[in-house]
Amino acid sequence: MPEGMESLEPRCLLSAGHLVSGKTLAARSAPPATAQRRHHTTAAAPFEVPGGLAGVWSGGQNSIDNNWTGSVSLTVFAGKTGYYAVLQFDRPGGGTVSVQSQFMLQSDGQFSFQVLTPKMMVRFTGTIFNHSTRTSSVSTMNGGFQYWDKQGSFKGGFALTAQHELPLG
């Protein structure tokens, strides 16, 4: 064996779990209590939206080739277990669609909203931007929008502005 190289046999023997029972393996794999290091992990701070995330976000959508534009709105509700939302949008062929699902927001402002029903699949993802100027602290959602149904598919982009008011009734 060349100098400076060690045999792999001791490593193989230590990693051979089939020779050791579960209780013994657990006891052997834990380092002594004095040698343990504690890693302190801090949870990522939640993404803050001026005025809050809950409320109505409205704006427009357009196709990738810019041949079609329409309106879109997202109403976000805060619940005990997180956020959920109702997405309403115009479809290029005519008509309006309304779907609801859980709204997932990450600590960096990225979000996702996905719906899967027997008739339609919707994927609505993007990023929230907090635009703070001297005169306004308006937040926007920008991202990509896709849906598939038996009439076809659509792919485009959207931009929404926070309205911060929930419809009642």
PyMOL commands that set and color helices and strands:
alter all, ss='L'
color gray80, all
select helices_A, chain A and resi 9-15+17-19+22-29+33-35
alter helices_A, ss='H'
color red, helices_A
select strands_A, chain A and resi 55-63+69-79+82-90+96-105+110-116+120-130+139-149+152-162
alter strands_A, ss='S'
color yellow, strands_A
deselect
rebuild
show_as cartoon
